[in-house]
């Protein structure tokens, strides 16, 4: 538990809220464009690295960008 947030870190609820907002708002939602940019960067890294494929890179990049958006 954290003193600033007595209920603890409720990141699962934050993630659910953010995903539903992105689904409803589309490109107008403030988190959509950074997550898509993260997916593009991850896909580029996946194309350049020999072990990681394009879809896995895109998924990891989008996940990283999404995580950075909800942890704020």
The first five atom37 places (N, CA, C, CB, O) and aatype in JSON, in Angstrom:
{
  "aatype": [20, 20, 20, 20, 20, 20, 20, 20, 20, 20, 20, 20, 20, 20, 20, 20, 20, 20, 20, 20, 20, 20, 20, 20, 20, 20, 20, 20, 20, 20, 20, 20, 20, 20, 20, 20, 20, 20, 20, 20, 20, 20, 20, 20, 20, 20, 20, 20, 20, 20, 20, 20, 20, 20, 20, 20, 20, 20, 20, 20, 20, 20, 20, 20, 20, 20, 20, 20, 20, 20, 20, 20],
  "atom_mask": [
    [1, 1, 1, 1, 1],
    [1, 1, 1, 1, 1],
    [1, 1, 1, 1, 1],
    [1, 1, 1, 1, 1],
    [1, 1, 1, 1, 1],
    [1, 1, 1, 1, 1],
    [1, 1, 1, 1, 1],
    [1, 1, 1, 1, 1],
    [1, 1, 1, 1, 1],
    [1, 1, 1, 1, 1],
    [1, 1, 1, 1, 1],
    [1, 1, 1, 1, 1],
    [1, 1, 1, 1, 1],
    [1, 1, 1, 1, 1],
    [1, 1, 1, 1, 1],
    [1, 1, 1, 1, 1],
    [1, 1, 1, 1, 1],
    [1, 1, 1, 1, 1],
    [1, 1, 1, 1, 1],
    [1, 1, 1, 1, 1],
    [1, 1, 1, 1, 1],
    [1, 1, 1, 1, 1],
    [1, 1, 1, 1, 1],
    [1, 1, 1, 1, 1],
    [1, 1, 1, 1, 1],
    [1, 1, 1, 1, 1],
    [1, 1, 1, 1, 1],
    [1, 1, 1, 1, 1],
    [1, 1, 1, 1, 1],
    [1, 1, 1, 1, 1],
    [1, 1, 1, 1, 1],
    [1, 1, 1, 1, 1],
    [1, 1, 1, 1, 1],
    [1, 1, 1, 1, 1],
    [1, 1, 1, 1, 1],
    [1, 1, 1, 1, 1],
    [1, 1, 1, 1, 1],
    [1, 1, 1, 1, 1],
    [1, 1, 1, 1, 1],
    [1, 1, 1, 1, 1],
    [1, 1, 1, 1, 1],
    [1, 1, 1, 1, 1],
    [1, 1, 1, 1, 1],
    [1, 1, 1, 1, 1],
    [1, 1, 1, 1, 1],
    [1, 1, 1, 1, 1],
    [1, 1, 1, 1, 1],
    [1, 1, 1, 1, 1],
    [1, 1, 1, 1, 1],
    [1, 1, 1, 1, 1],
    [1, 1, 1, 1, 1],
    [1, 1, 1, 1, 1],
    [1, 1, 1, 1, 1],
    [1, 1, 1, 1, 1],
    [1, 1, 1, 1, 1],
    [1, 1, 1, 1, 1],
    [1, 1, 1, 1, 1],
    [1, 1, 1, 1, 1],
    [1, 1, 1, 1, 1],
    [1, 1, 1, 1, 1],
    [1, 1, 1, 1, 1],
    [1, 1, 1, 1, 1],
    [1, 1, 1, 1, 1],
    [1, 1, 1, 1, 1],
    [1, 1, 1, 1, 1],
    [1, 1, 1, 1, 1],
    [1, 1, 1, 1, 1],
    [1, 1, 1, 1, 1],
    [1, 1, 1, 1, 1],
    [1, 1, 1, 1, 1],
    [1, 1, 1, 1, 1],
    [1, 1, 1, 1, 1]
  ],
  "atom_positions": [
    [[0.83, -1.18, 0.0], [0.0, 0.0, 0.0], [0.88, 1.25, 0.0], [-0.94, 0.0, 1.21], [2.0, 1.24, 0.49]],
    [[0.34, 2.27, -0.55], [1.04, 3.54, -0.66], [0.3, 4.57, 0.2], [1.13, 4.01, -2.14], [-0.93, 4.55, 0.28]],
    [[1.06, 5.46, 0.84], [0.42, 6.48, 1.67], [-0.43, 7.44, 0.85], [1.47, 7.24, 2.44], [-1.44, 7.94, 1.33]],
    [[-0.01, 7.71, -0.39], [-0.77, 8.63, -1.24], [-2.05, 7.99, -1.75], [0.08, 9.09, -2.42], [-3.04, 8.69, -1.98]],
    [[-2.05, 6.68, -1.92], [-3.21, 5.97, -2.42], [-3.5, 4.82, -1.46], [-2.98, 5.44, -3.89], [-2.93, 3.74, -1.61]],
    [[-4.36, 5.01, -0.49], [-4.57, 4.0, 0.56], [-5.14, 2.68, 0.04], [-5.49, 4.54, 1.6], [-4.99, 1.65, 0.69]],
    [[-5.8, 2.68, -1.12], [-6.35, 1.43, -1.66], [-5.31, 0.61, -2.41], [-7.51, 1.74, -2.58], [-5.59, -0.52, -2.81]],
    [[-4.12, 1.15, -2.61], [-3.1, 0.46, -3.38], [-3.15, 0.91, -4.83], [-3.28, -1.05, -3.29], [-3.95, 1.77, -5.2]],
    [[-2.29, 0.33, -5.64], [-2.23, 0.71, -7.04], [-3.26, -0.09, -7.82], [-0.8, 0.49, -7.62], [-3.13, -1.3, -7.97]],
    [[-4.27, 0.57, -8.3], [-5.36, -0.08, -9.0], [-5.15, 0.02, -10.52], [-6.72, 0.55, -8.6], [-6.0, 0.54, -11.24]],
    [[-3.99, -0.49, -10.99], [-3.65, -0.33, -12.4], [-4.51, -1.17, -13.32], [-2.2, -0.67, -12.61], [-4.64, -0.84, -14.5]],
    [[-5.1, -2.25, -12.83], [-5.97, -3.06, -13.68], [-7.23, -2.27, -14.04], [-6.34, -4.39, -12.98], [-7.67, -2.29, -15.19]],
    [[-7.8, -1.59, -13.06], [-8.97, -0.75, -13.33], [-8.61, 0.4, -14.26], [-9.56, -0.21, -12.03], [-9.38, 0.75, -15.15]],
    [[-7.43, 0.98, -14.05], [-6.98, 2.06, -14.94], [-6.82, 1.55, -16.37], [-5.66, 2.66, -14.44], [-7.19, 2.23, -17.32]],
    [[-6.27, 0.35, -16.51], [-6.07, -0.22, -17.85], [-7.42, -0.5, -18.52], [-5.24, -1.51, -17.76], [-7.58, -0.24, -19.71]],
    [[-8.37, -1.04, -17.77], [-9.7, -1.31, -18.33], [-10.36, -0.01, -18.8], [-10.59, -2.01, -17.29], [-10.93, 0.04, -19.89]],
    [[-10.28, 1.01, -17.97], [-10.88, 2.29, -18.32], [-10.22, 2.88, -19.55], [-10.78, 3.27, -17.14], [-10.89, 3.41, -20.43]],
    [[-8.9, 2.79, -19.61], [-8.17, 3.36, -20.74], [-8.46, 2.6, -22.03], [-6.66, 3.34, -20.46], [-8.64, 3.23, -23.08]],
    [[-8.52, 1.29, -21.98], [-8.81, 0.48, -23.17], [-10.22, 0.75, -23.66], [-8.63, -1.02, -22.87], [-10.44, 0.89, -24.87]],
    [[-11.19, 0.83, -22.75], [-12.56, 1.1, -23.2], [-12.67, 2.51, -23.76], [-13.55, 0.91, -22.04], [-13.4, 2.74, -24.72]],
    [[-11.95, 3.46, -23.18], [-11.95, 4.82, -23.72], [-11.32, 4.88, -25.09], [-11.22, 5.75, -22.78], [-11.81, 5.6, -25.97]],
    [[-10.25, 4.13, -25.3], [-9.6, 4.08, -26.61], [-10.51, 3.42, -27.64], [-8.27, 3.34, -26.53], [-10.55, 3.84, -28.8]],
    [[-11.23, 2.4, -27.22], [-12.12, 1.71, -28.14], [-13.3, 2.6, -28.54], [-12.64, 0.4, -27.51], [-13.72, 2.6, -29.7]],
    [[-13.82, 3.37, -27.59], [-14.96, 4.24, -27.88], [-14.53, 5.52, -28.6], [-15.69, 4.59, -26.59], [-15.23, 6.0, -29.49]],
    [[-13.38, 6.08, -28.22], [-12.95, 7.35, -28.76], [-12.17, 7.27, -30.05], [-12.14, 8.05, -27.76], [-12.06, 8.25, -30.77]],
    [[-11.62, 6.1, -30.34], [-10.83, 5.95, -31.56], [-9.6, 6.84, -31.54], [-11.68, 6.26, -32.77], [-8.94, 6.97, -30.51]],
    [[-9.3, 7.46, -32.67], [-8.11, 8.32, -32.76], [-8.28, 9.64, -32.01], [-7.8, 8.6, -34.2], [-7.3, 10.36, -31.82]],
    [[-9.48, 9.95, -31.59], [-9.71, 11.19, -30.82], [-9.26, 11.04, -29.36], [-11.19, 11.57, -30.87], [-9.05, 12.04, -28.68]],
    [[-9.12, 9.81, -28.88], [-8.7, 9.57, -27.5], [-7.21, 9.93, -27.37], [-8.96, 8.08, -27.08], [-6.43, 9.6, -28.26]],
    [[-6.82, 10.59, -26.28], [-5.42, 11.03, -26.15], [-4.4, 9.9, -26.05], [-5.29, 11.89, -24.96], [-3.21, 10.15, -26.28]],
    [[-4.78, 8.69, -25.72], [-3.82, 7.59, -25.59], [-3.64, 6.8, -26.87], [-4.26, 6.67, -24.49], [-2.68, 6.04, -26.98]],
    [[-4.53, 6.94, -27.83], [-4.48, 6.11, -29.01], [-3.23, 6.35, -29.85], [-5.71, 6.34, -29.85], [-2.54, 5.41, -30.23]],
    [[-2.94, 7.6, -30.12], [-1.79, 7.92, -30.99], [-0.46, 7.51, -30.38], [-1.78, 9.4, -31.29], [0.38, 6.96, -31.1]],
    [[-0.2, 7.75, -29.09], [1.07, 7.28, -28.52], [1.2, 5.75, -28.53], [1.22, 7.79, -27.1], [2.3, 5.22, -28.73]],
    [[0.1, 5.05, -28.32], [0.16, 3.58, -28.34], [0.41, 3.08, -29.76], [-1.16, 2.98, -27.78], [1.16, 2.12, -29.95]],
    [[-0.21, 3.71, -30.76], [0.05, 3.33, -32.14], [1.48, 3.66, -32.55], [-0.94, 4.04, -33.08], [2.1, 2.91, -33.3]],
    [[2.01, 4.77, -32.06], [3.4, 5.12, -32.34], [4.34, 4.1, -31.7], [3.72, 6.54, -31.82], [5.34, 3.71, -32.3]],
    [[4.02, 3.66, -30.49], [4.82, 2.62, -29.84], [4.78, 1.32, -30.61], [4.34, 2.38, -28.42], [5.79, 0.62, -30.71]],
    [[3.61, 0.99, -31.17], [3.5, -0.22, -31.98], [4.34, -0.11, -33.24], [2.02, -0.49, -32.35], [4.97, -1.08, -33.66]],
    [[4.36, 1.06, -33.85], [5.16, 1.26, -35.07], [6.65, 1.15, -34.76], [4.86, 2.62, -35.7], [7.4, 0.53, -35.52]],
    [[7.09, 1.75, -33.66], [8.49, 1.67, -33.27], [8.87, 0.23, -32.94], [8.78, 2.59, -32.07], [9.95, -0.24, -33.31]],
    [[7.99, -0.48, -32.24], [8.25, -1.88, -31.92], [8.3, -2.75, -33.16], [7.18, -2.4, -30.97], [9.11, -3.67, -33.24]],
    [[7.43, -2.47, -34.14], [7.45, -3.23, -35.39], [8.74, -2.98, -36.15], [6.23, -2.87, -36.26], [9.31, -3.9, -36.73]],
    [[9.21, -1.74, -36.15], [10.47, -1.43, -36.81], [11.63, -2.16, -36.12], [10.72, 0.09, -36.81], [12.51, -2.71, -36.79]],
    [[11.62, -2.15, -34.8], [12.66, -2.88, -34.07], [12.56, -4.38, -34.35], [12.55, -2.62, -32.55], [13.58, -5.05, -34.47]],
    [[11.34, -4.89, -34.45], [11.16, -6.31, -34.75], [11.64, -6.67, -36.14], [9.7, -6.69, -34.61], [12.11, -7.79, -36.36]],
    [[11.53, -5.74, -37.07], [12.01, -5.99, -38.43], [13.53, -5.97, -38.48], [11.44, -4.96, -39.4], [14.14, -6.69, -39.28]],
    [[14.16, -5.15, -37.64], [15.61, -5.02, -37.68], [16.33, -6.1, -36.86], [16.01, -3.67, -37.17], [17.44, -6.49, -37.21]],
    [[15.72, -6.56, -35.8], [16.35, -7.57, -34.95], [16.08, -8.97, -35.5], [15.85, -7.45, -33.49], [14.96, -9.26, -35.91]],
    [[17.08, -9.83, -35.5], [16.9, -11.14, -36.11], [16.01, -12.1, -35.31], [18.22, -11.77, -36.31], [15.42, -13.01, -35.9]],
    [[15.9, -11.94, -34.01], [15.17, -12.9, -33.19], [13.69, -12.55, -33.09], [15.78, -12.97, -31.8], [12.84, -13.44, -32.97]],
    [[13.38, -11.25, -33.13], [12.01, -10.79, -32.92], [11.34, -10.56, -34.27], [11.99, -9.48, -32.07], [11.95, -10.0, -35.18]],
    [[10.11, -11.0, -34.4], [9.39, -10.79, -35.65], [8.6, -9.48, -35.59], [8.44, -11.98, -35.94], [8.49, -8.86, -34.53]],
    [[8.06, -9.09, -36.71], [7.31, -7.84, -36.83], [6.11, -7.77, -35.88], [6.84, -7.65, -38.25], [5.97, -6.78, -35.16]],
    [[5.22, -8.79, -35.86], [4.05, -8.69, -34.96], [4.43, -8.69, -33.47], [3.1, -9.85, -35.22], [3.79, -8.0, -32.68]],
    [[5.44, -9.44, -33.11], [5.85, -9.47, -31.7], [6.43, -8.11, -31.31], [6.88, -10.6, -31.44], [6.15, -7.61, -30.22]],
    [[7.22, -7.52, -32.19], [7.77, -6.19, -31.92], [6.68, -5.16, -31.78], [8.72, -5.78, -33.02], [6.74, -4.31, -30.9]],
    [[5.67, -5.23, -32.66], [4.55, -4.27, -32.58], [3.78, -4.45, -31.28], [3.61, -4.45, -33.78], [3.41, -3.47, -30.64]],
    [[3.55, -5.68, -30.88], [2.83, -5.95, -29.64], [3.6, -5.45, -28.43], [2.56, -7.44, -29.51], [3.02, -4.84, -27.52]],
    [[4.9, -5.71, -28.41], [5.72, -5.25, -27.28], [5.78, -3.73, -27.25], [7.14, -5.84, -27.36], [5.68, -3.13, -26.17]],
    [[5.94, -3.09, -28.4], [6.0, -1.64, -28.46], [4.69, -1.0, -28.0], [6.33, -1.19, -29.86], [4.7, -0.03, -27.25]],
    [[3.57, -1.55, -28.46], [2.27, -1.03, -28.04], [2.05, -1.25, -26.54], [1.13, -1.68, -28.84], [1.53, -0.38, -25.85]],
    [[2.45, -2.41, -26.05], [2.3, -2.7, -24.63], [3.13, -1.76, -23.77], [2.7, -4.12, -24.34], [2.67, -1.29, -22.73]],
    [[4.35, -1.49, -24.2], [5.21, -0.58, -23.46], [4.64, 0.84, -23.44], [6.62, -0.57, -24.06], [4.61, 1.49, -22.39]],
    [[4.18, 1.31, -24.58], [3.59, 2.65, -24.65], [2.31, 2.73, -23.81], [3.28, 3.02, -26.12], [2.07, 3.73, -23.13]],
    [[1.49, 1.68, -23.87], [0.26, 1.66, -23.08], [0.57, 1.67, -21.59], [-0.57, 0.43, -23.43], [-0.08, 2.39, -20.82]],
    [[1.55, 0.88, -21.18], [1.95, 0.84, -19.77], [2.42, 2.21, -19.3], [3.05, -0.22, -19.55], [2.08, 2.65, -18.2]],
    [[3.21, 2.88, -20.13], [3.68, 4.21, -19.76], [2.52, 5.2, -19.65], [4.7, 4.72, -20.79], [2.59, 6.13, -18.85]],
    [[1.46, 5.03, -20.43], [0.31, 5.92, -20.35], [-0.5, 5.68, -19.06], [-0.59, 5.72, -21.57], [-0.96, 6.65, -18.45]],
    [[-0.68, 4.42, -18.65], [-1.54, 4.17, -17.49], [-0.82, 4.3, -16.17], [-2.14, 2.81, -17.58], [-1.47, 4.42, -15.14]],
    [[0.5, 4.27, -16.15], [1.2, 4.38, -14.86], [1.24, 5.82, -14.36], [2.62, 3.84, -14.98], [1.59, 6.04, -13.2]],
    [[0.89, 6.78, -15.19], [0.91, 8.2, -14.76], [-0.24, 8.5, -13.84], [0.85, 9.14, -15.97], [-0.39, 9.63, -13.39]]
  ]
}
